[in-house]
Amino acid sequence: MTFFLVSSAIKAFVVFNLIMVGVALLTLLERRVCAWMQDRLGPNRVGPQGILQPAADGLKNFLKEETSPAMADKALFTLAPIVSFVPALLTFGVIPFASPLPTKWGVVPMVVADLPVGFLYILAISSLGVYGIVLAGWSSNNKYALLGGLRASAQMISYEIALGMSTVAVLLLAGNVTLSQVIAQQQQGLWFVIPLTLAFIIFFISALAETNRLPFDLPEAEGELIAGYHTEYSSMKFSMFYIAEYSNMVTASALMATLFFGGWDIPLTSWDSTGEPTVVKTLATMAVFGLKTFSFLFTYIWVRWTLPRFRYDQLMALGWKVLLPLALVYITMIAAAIWYFRVQLGWTYGPGMAAALGGLNLILLIAVVWWLDRGRIVSGSVPQEAA
């Protein structure tokens, strides 16, 4: 029991600090990547190649004056950044990030808390972040902030439904909601991105909206709402919202890598999942998991500096008229296919079943692309008049 408590405390401490440092470096990465895309230099003055810019920004926010609107609800105004900040840090605790580490006291699973309901825990805790955003908008007593908070609540609820629905297919195929078991199931066959391609696409789009990133950053829309729900915030309260946003990006990227790309599984080899655990295996799988997560983080940044912002009616239309019906139909069809393969044909999950489901997903993807290309769904709020 003592070893379990000590190892859990060490893992929690390390993961918390890695996320905080990673979020700081992620802000620098985003600024450098967007500068590269726009043929600029980006921040390069503070430290070698600008590496100390996040530290300078953090120090600046610590030393800036705290402002509080005269008519704001002081208690809720102070509580709102905390309500957004805490769930963003808690969600990463159930994601396995490497193979087990052997020690002389026993084998340590490389996850802070290997909950039997790990994925459901992430959905439950991450959904609490919207309360902080709504409270920030309402307690500021500012009309623009209130509009930003209302937009955020409507957007996050809309896309959270589609996001949750898309993961039902993963749970049907894995037969378990423990993330370590989801990874183990993918090691037996192909990564779930092949048999569940359409679920991955729905999850990815919904995750962009869930984290308030372009092209779905309507709660912050600078041209319409000044700065959205955090218009009245400054100093570290303002920083906490950004830390929460980037922490949610890290969690969403790690979750996509875990659910659809095998988590810490090294592709094209079974070396990492067979035999006795070793330190080399732990380090190698941790590096692979970090590379997968970083790939999705880079995609987040790439999308932000490539696509324009949606109109709000388009945002709602995409969520309720496209993604939600599509997710419901997809769950029905994939559940029927899994039942047929397992019950009628007696298959277990492996390369053959993954290939069959992958073929079904390819057909469905072609049908969805044809359907969306008709210009009937996401064509805007006003139909075009006949010439």
Buried (B, 14 or more C-beta within 10 A) or exposed (E): EEEEEEBBEEBEEEBBEBBEEBBBEBBBBBBBBBBEEEEEEBBBEBBEEBEBBBEBBBEEBEEEEEEBBEEBBEEBBBBBBBBBBBBBBBBBBBBBBBBBBBEEEEEBBBBBBBBEEBBBBBBEBBBBBBBBBBBBBBBBBBEBBBBBBBBBBBBBEBBBBBBBBBBBBBBBBBEBBBBBBBBBBBBEBBBBBBBBBBBBBBBBBBBBBBBBBBBBBBBBBEEBBBBBBBBBBBBBBBBBBBBBBBBBBBBBBBBBBBBBBBBBBBEEEEEBBEEEBBEEBBEBBBEBBBEBBBEBBBBBBEBBBEEEBBEBEBBBBBBBEBBBEBBBEBBEBBBEBBEEBBEEEEBEBEEBBBEBBBEBBEEBEEEBEEEBEEEEBBEEEEEEEEE
